[in-house]
Amino acid sequence: MEISHTEENYLKAIFKISERKNKAASTNAIAREMNTSAASVTDMVKRLSDKDLIHYERYKGAALTTDGQRIATHLIRKHRLWEVFLVDKLSFSWDEVHEIAEQLEHIKSPKLVERLDAHLGLPKFDPHGDPIPDADGNFAQRSQVLLNEMKPGEKGAIVGVNDHTSGFLQYLDRMQLILGTQVEILECFEYDESVRVRIGVDREQLLTKKVSQHLFVQKEIS
């Protein structure tokens, strides 16, 4: 079955929405994810349904079939592997790689993907901390919480972000809040939900809720 790049992108969008919300993806949610109109989504949903790549129920939304899930997962695998390659081998920064990987993820060769994976040392996570599915579609699991859910005295390492926009990633670079950075919660402010943290050994910083709710931390077990 021939699948266009656009159809692949829709399947990936439905996968991501369903994963975040733990339910079928609504037409409006897909339209926001794809930055398109609800009418365009309706047309594509019918096309994907006709190809048995999604199940669609009115008022409930779209859910991937087994074939749709396989295609979406493989697309995500390629995307995240290419991001690792761009950062680790070509020295791109983590805020530069998303759009390039969006183009590279549509390369069809399974042999290339498996050799790329092996060349990179079978990475489990991409430069943004997102899990890379293996060849069978299994995602690596890791215990993590959002920084704004932590309490004073708790420590851990930043392991991921849930905002991949260039502006946010560049901000984290300037603040030296990259993956692997050790943080400790010093104080939480109820008024605006900001948090004061220790970064590394001796640097303190006040982080807004807007920042702290987009940082994943693997907590240190005391």
N, C-alpha and C positions, 0 to 999 in steps of 0.2 A: 504494500500500500504506500502510495506516494503522499508524503506529508510536507506541506510548504513551511518555510521559515515562520511565517505569520501564525500558522496553526500550531507550530511548536511553541511559539511564544505565548499563545493563549493557554496551552496545556500547562506550561510552567507557571503562568500567573494563577491559574485555578489551583494548582498544587500548593503554591505559597499561601494563598488566601485560606484554603482549607486547613493548612497546617497551623496558621496563626489563630484562626477562629474555631478550629476543631469542629467544623460543620461545612456543609456545601457552600459554594461561592455564589453569592447573589450577582445578578446582572450589573447592578450599580457598583458593587465592589470590584468586579472584573473591569468595568469601564474606567474606574479610578486607577486601578493597577496598570492598565494598558494605555491610559491617557487618551481615551477615545470616547465616542458617543454610545449611549445605551442601544441605539438602533444598530450600530455596527456589531456590538456584542451579540445581540439577538440573532443576527445573520450568521455569525461565526458559531454560536452555540448550536444552531440547527445543523450546520455543516459537520461539526465535530460529533454531534449526536448521530447523524446519518452514517458516519464512519465507525460508529461504536467505540468512540474514544472517551465519551462522557455519558453519564446519565443526567438528564435534566428534568426537573419537576417544577412547574410553575409555582411561585411563591416560596419555594424551598431553595432552588438554585441548582448549580452544576457540580457534579462529583465525578471524579475520574474513574473510568473502568480500569480493569487490570492492564489492558494495552495502553491506555492513556497514562496511567501511573508509571509504567515502564518507560515510556518515551520521555515524560517529564523528568523522571529521576535521572535518566541517562543524560539529558540536556544539562541538568544542574551539575552532574558529575563533571562533564566536559568544561562547563563554565568555571567551576571552582578550581579545577586542575590548571586551566589556562591562567587563572589569576595567580596561582602559586608560581607557575613558570615565569610569568611577566615580572613578578616581584623578586623572586629568588635568583633567576638566571639572567634577566635583562635589566634589572635594577630600576624598574618602574616603582613609583611610590604607590601606597595602597589606595590613594584617592584617584589614581589615573587609570586603573585597570578595568573597571567595570564595563565601560563602553567597548573597549577592545575585545574583552572576553565575550561580550554579547555577539560580536561578529564571528569569533573563532568557534563558539560553541556549536555552530551549525555544520561544521565539518563532519562528514559522515563516517570516515574510516575508523572502524573499531580497532584495527591494529595500531593506528597512530595513537589512539587514546590509551591503550594498554601500555604501549612503549613510553608514552609521556608519563604515565603514572609510575612506571618502574624507574624511569630516569630521575624522577623527583623523589624517589625513596618511599613511595606509597604513603603520601601524606594523608592524615586524617582530618585536618582542618585547613581552611583557606586563609589568606592574609587578614580577613576580617573576623576570623574565629568561627566561621560557619562550617559545619561538618560536611565532609566530602563523601558521598555514597560510594561504596565499593562497586565492583563489576556486577554484583548480584543485587544492587540497590539498597544495601544495608547502610544505615547512617551510624557513625560513631556516636556513642553516648558519653556525656560528661555532666557532672554535677555543677550547676552554676545558678546564680541568682542575680537579679538586677541590683546595682549598687544602692539605689534608693530604697531597697527593701532591707538593707543591713542595719544593724544597731551599733551604737557606740561601743568601742572595744573590739569589734569584729575586724578581722584582717583577711586579706586574700590577694590574688593576682588578677589583673584584668585579662580576660580571655576572649572577649568578643564584643561586638557592637550590633545593635539592631537598627542603626541609621547609617546607611552607606553613602549618603550624599557627600560630595566633595567638600562642601563648606564645613560639615561636622568633622570629617576626618582630618582636614587641614587644621581645624581648631584643636583637635586632640594632639596633633603633632606639635603645635606651638606650646601647648600646656604640658607636653611630655607625658601624656597619658596613653602611651602605646601599649600594644599587647605585651603581657609579661610584667608590666609595672606593678610593684607591690603598693597596696593602699591599706590604710587603717582608718576606720570611721572614728572621728574624735567627738563630733557633736552633730545632732540633728535639730533643725529649727522648725517648729510646728507652723510658724507664721507663713512662711513661703515654701516650706518643704525643701529648703536648701540643706546641704550637708558640708561640714568642715572635715577635711580629710588630711591625713599625713600621706605624702607621696614619697615613696622610697624611704630614705633614712631620716631626713630632717627637714623636708619642705612641706609646708602646710598650704592648703588652698581651699577656698570656699567654692563649692560647685552648686550650680542652680539645679532645680528639679529637672529642667529641660535637658541638662547634660547627664545627670545621674540616672535618669530613667532609660537611658540608651546604652549603658555600659554593663556588660556581663562580667561578673566576678566569680572566680572559683575560691570559695572560702577556705581559709586555713583552719584545719581541725585542731582544736586546743586539747 
